[in-house]
Amino acid sequence: MFKSSAIFFMAMFAFVFQPASAQDYPSKAIRLIVPFAPGGTADVLGRILAQKLNEKYKQPVVVENKPGVGGNIGAEQVSRASPDGYTLLFGTIGIHSTFNIYPNLNYDPPKDLEPIIIVADTPNVLIASKRLQLKNTKEIIEKSQNATADQALFYGSAGFGSSTHIAGELFKYESHANLSHVPYKGSGPALTDLMGGQLDVMFENLPTAMPLIQSGDVKVLSVTSDKRVASLPNVPTIAEDGLPGYVFTAWFTIAAPAGTPDPIVDKLNKDIREVMLSKDLQKRFASLGVNPVPGSRTAQQSKAFIDSETAKFNNLISDAKLTAK
């Protein structure tokens, strides 16, 4: 009889506690780790989302930049945080799907992180230094294929495994272009060097490239999507401009430490979806070339999507023998 009563009260406690944890959440400040230097797309979108969640929850949502190792420094920090919903990660392809480019990580992204939602996706854009004389994608390919070692073209990225790196490696793999990769701790410092002429090209996320394109600080050559984008209607796709069949899309997530209670994960999924699809952000996202919350994805559907992307990019990493140096 005593055992039966104990089991009953334990079951009741579990039943009552979990919904309450979601109902009361959040009751204090949330940390949102952006694992790149300020100025990149992850930083821009992360701060937009943080502001809107701050307004919704009436609790501070504090963005912290933790750059390094293609985003894995910040991601590892999140993976070791308490799984209570108060430390979140602004995740990327590099963290969730191309982590095998790093053979010696101190954590296991699929096991140690809990993807909550695919926040948005966006095409990348092939942009060039104004000092570069080449005018289109075809000329980039031809120049790099025939270049000697001292004539190599250099492209910058937000770090090994980042979308800005993988877009370039996919381009190299499919075109046999001879481009030299220069990794940074985020797109911000790489873009600074591109504008200064220290880099030749970048495969940058459209949101952070757009202001530089509009100001004329960089040249835009093509976009990585399968179709032209509304915000740059006169800019061809890479497939149109010299490399048929090429398509690449960057995507971003919100993730939490593994073991975060399902009610909190589900609440965050619902609330972030609502924020990202709100009418007051639609015009802003359209101007940036961002597609908020692509598709109808629960946390479980987000995981399935990430698994399929991981398999695809693992093939590229293996075939192209990509390893972070």
Secondary structure, 3 states (H helix, E strand, C coil): CHHHHHHHHHHHHHHHHHHHHHHCCCCCCEEEEECCCCCCHHHHHHHHHHHHHHHHHCCCEEEEECCCHHHHHHHHHHHCCCCCCCEEEEEEHHHHCCHHHCCCCCCCHHHHEEEEEEEEEEEEEEEECCCCCCCCHHHHHHHHHHCCHHHCEEEEECCCCCHHHHHHHHHHHHHCCCEEEEECCCHHHHHHHHHHCCCCEEEEEHHHHHHHHHHCCCEEEEECCCCCCCCCCCCCECCCCCCCCCCCEEEEEEEEECCCCHHHHHHHHHHHHHHHCCHHHHHHHHHHCCEECCCCCCHHHHHHHHHHHHHHHHHHHHHCCCCCC
